[in-house]
């Protein structure tokens, strides 16, 4: 972004009113340039943050795919091991299904506790937005 600068009026023989106008004009231009620079910086940072968010989401999806594939392979290996130990295929699958169901219940309980504790009580109190027990 290029900034245009105005030529300053001659100050030597100017009246006090003209000097005041010139000073006010200079202050206004300086403030405008500062604001334009700040807005340009904010825009560039917002674009960069959006790009990094997109990359983070993409990498998160890739990580989830790799983790799920790895977990599936570990479960398959556990089923094969149980079958080699003499378990029937149905019993091995049922046992691992039960283990997964119990793990899901534990995670569900933890999730409910976390959701119940989500709140901005301290922020609401500091900002005076109402009683924190609302």
Secondary structure, DSSP 8 states (H G I E B T S, - for coil): -----------SS--HHHHHHHHHHHHHHHHHHHHHHHHHHHHHHHHHHHHHHHHHHHHHHHHHHHHHHHHHHHHHHHHHHHHHTT--HHHHHHHHHHHHHHHHHHHHHHHHHHHHT---HHHHHHHT-S-TT-
